[in-house]
Amino acid sequence: MKAVIALGSNLGNRELYIDSAVAELAKIIEITHLSTNHETDPVGGPEQPKYLNAIAIAETELDPRELLIVMLEIENKLGRKREVHWGPRTIDLDLIVFGDEIIDSETLVLPHPRAHERKFVLEPWLEIEPDAYIPGIGEIENILQRI
């Protein structure tokens, strides 16, 4: 199944954290596309440094909940601390889309509930998948024109 994963880092060696997360993901799933890194301003939360953001597209045999668990384990391995909501972080991995699945549970919401509002997700995604769309919301190119 196709999975779209957003990566972000704004602490320490941001590029190294993103590269390390991609390498860890690649041990478990097949990364088929990877955007360039985009430097962006933080959205929400306390004052903090700028982010590097990227998007990875992958193929996986895992189900979305299993993939989410792997992503959380990678964040922990790379020193992610969850002390301040929307605070700075060494690495942030978000599952944006998983095939055409729509899930709304306590542990997982797909598509990601705020992805369509975030240029730091949409712009790198459009870079590697020009016809990308968010299930139930629409084509990324059209969404970007509206925000």
ABEGO torsion letter per residue (X at the ends): XBBBBBBBBABEBAAAAAAAAAAAAAAABBBABBBBBBBBBBBEEBBBBBBBBBBBBBBBABBAAAAAAAAAAAAAAAGBBBABBGBBBABBBBBABBEABBBBBAABBOBBAAAAABAAAAAAAAAABAABBBBGAEBAAAAAAAX
